[in-house]
Amino acid sequence: MADNTELTLAIEDPSQPEIAALLRDSDAFAAALYPSKSNHHMPPGALHAANVHFLVVRNGSGRAVGTGALVCHGSWAELKRMWVIPAVRGLGISRMLLAALEARARREGVETLMLETGVQNHAAHGLYISAGFARCDLFGDYQPDPFSVFMRKELATAADDQLGVEAS
């Protein structure tokens, strides 16, 4: 699609009708793969919380093509609502979102990024592993679930960044 050459990324209101439709599409995708008790979506209303940074990627035509959220919990944060519409997958939009969310986490003083994704989301697994995430035990309020994969990434502190130390 020619209008994807100019992508923009910004914090936006998740209750916009166009964004709400993307979130419903994401929910429908997960519902087709997993039982309802194994879909751990953050409800749209919760995306307005003060500790949530909700990002939207738009193409050159202004159409929303991806979303992602960072939910901060002090020294750690969780990635939620990562979604890119199928028509534009493979263009690096997920990687762009992930990099922006990680940068935001660093600015917020987050030391560890965590996430939960489904066992069948192989493309997501590849993205996260290539970005330095590794599988881990469950965290937060999650319960054991055979359909869930939990991952984490340690972020460099600002002092480490100044010294040129890479995060492990």
C-alpha positions in Angstrom: 0.0 0.0 0.0 1.6 3.3 -1.1 0.2 5.2 1.8 2.3 3.2 4.3 5.5 5.0 3.3 4.9 7.7 5.8 4.1 6.2 9.1 3.5 8.4 12.2 3.3 7.3 15.8 1.6 9.2 18.6 -0.2 8.8 21.9 -3.9 8.8 21.1 -7.2 8.3 22.8 -8.2 4.6 22.6 -11.9 5.4 22.6 -11.9 6.9 19.1 -14.2 4.8 16.9 -11.5 3.8 14.5 -9.2 2.7 17.3 -12.1 0.9 19.1 -12.6 -1.0 15.9 -8.9 -2.1 15.8 -9.2 -3.3 19.4 -12.3 -5.3 18.5 -10.4 -6.9 15.6 -7.6 -7.8 17.9 -10.0 -9.4 20.3 -11.7 -11.3 17.5 -8.4 -12.6 16.3 -7.5 -13.9 19.8 -11.0 -15.3 20.3 -10.6 -17.5 17.2 -7.3 -18.9 18.6 -7.9 -19.3 22.3 -10.7 -20.0 24.9 -12.1 -16.8 26.4 -10.5 -17.4 29.8 -7.1 -17.4 28.0 -7.6 -14.0 26.4 -6.0 -11.5 28.8 -6.9 -8.3 27.0 -6.8 -5.0 28.8 -10.4 -3.6 28.6 -10.6 -0.4 26.4 -11.7 1.7 29.4 -8.6 0.7 31.3 -6.5 2.1 28.6 -7.3 5.6 29.9 -5.6 5.0 33.3 -2.8 7.4 34.3 -0.2 4.7 34.2 -1.0 3.7 30.6 0.6 5.1 27.5 -1.4 4.1 24.4 0.3 4.5 21.0 -1.2 4.4 17.6 0.6 4.1 14.2 -1.1 5.8 11.3 -0.2 5.5 7.6 0.3 8.4 5.2 -3.5 8.5 4.6 -4.1 9.0 8.3 -5.6 5.5 8.8 -4.8 3.8 12.1 -2.8 0.6 11.3 -1.4 -0.4 14.6 -1.7 0.0 18.4 0.3 -0.8 21.5 0.2 0.1 25.1 2.7 0.4 28.0 1.2 -0.2 31.5 3.7 1.1 34.1 3.9 -0.5 37.5 6.9 1.4 39.0 10.1 -0.4 38.2 8.4 -2.7 35.7 5.9 -2.3 32.9 3.7 -4.6 30.8 3.2 -4.4 27.0 -0.5 -4.7 26.1 -2.7 -4.3 23.1 0.0 -4.8 20.4 -1.9 -5.1 17.2 -1.1 -4.4 13.5 -3.8 -4.8 10.9 -3.2 -7.8 8.6 -3.0 -5.7 5.4 0.2 -4.0 6.5 2.0 -6.8 8.4 5.6 -7.3 7.4 6.4 -3.6 7.0 8.1 -3.2 10.4 5.2 -1.5 12.1 5.2 -3.9 15.1 9.0 -3.3 15.5 8.3 0.5 15.3 5.7 0.2 18.0 7.9 -2.0 20.2 10.8 0.4 20.0 8.6 3.4 20.8 7.1 1.6 23.8 10.5 0.6 25.0 11.8 4.2 24.7 8.8 5.4 26.6 9.4 2.8 29.3 13.0 4.0 29.7 11.8 7.6 30.0 9.4 6.4 32.8 12.3 4.8 34.7 11.1 1.2 33.9 13.8 -1.4 34.5 11.9 -4.5 33.3 9.4 -4.9 30.4 7.0 -7.9 30.7 4.4 -9.3 28.4 2.0 -12.1 27.9 1.1 -13.5 24.5 -0.6 -16.6 23.1 1.2 -19.8 22.4 0.1 -19.7 18.7 1.3 -16.1 18.1 4.5 -17.3 16.4 5.2 -14.0 14.6 4.9 -12.1 18.0 7.3 -14.6 19.6 9.8 -13.9 16.8 9.4 -10.2 17.2 9.9 -10.2 20.9 12.8 -12.6 20.9 14.6 -10.6 18.2 14.1 -7.5 20.4 15.8 -9.1 23.4 12.9 -10.6 25.3 13.2 -14.1 26.8 10.6 -16.5 28.2 9.9 -16.1 31.9 7.5 -17.3 34.6 4.1 -15.7 35.0 4.0 -12.3 36.6 1.5 -9.8 38.1 -2.0 -11.2 38.5 -1.7 -13.9 35.8 -2.6 -17.4 36.7 -1.0 -20.5 35.0 -2.4 -20.9 31.5 -1.3 -23.5 28.9 -2.2 -21.0 26.2 0.0 -18.2 27.5 3.7 -17.4 26.9 5.3 -14.9 29.4 8.3 -12.9 28.4 10.6 -10.2 29.9 13.4 -7.9 29.0 15.7 -6.1 31.3 16.3 -2.5 30.3 19.5 -0.6 30.8 19.3 2.2 33.3 20.1 5.7 32.3 23.5 5.4 34.1 24.2 2.2 32.1 23.2 4.0 28.9 25.7 6.8 29.7 28.4 4.3 30.3 27.7 2.4 27.1 26.6 -0.7 29.0 24.1 -2.9 27.1 21.1 -4.5 28.9 21.1 -8.2 29.1 
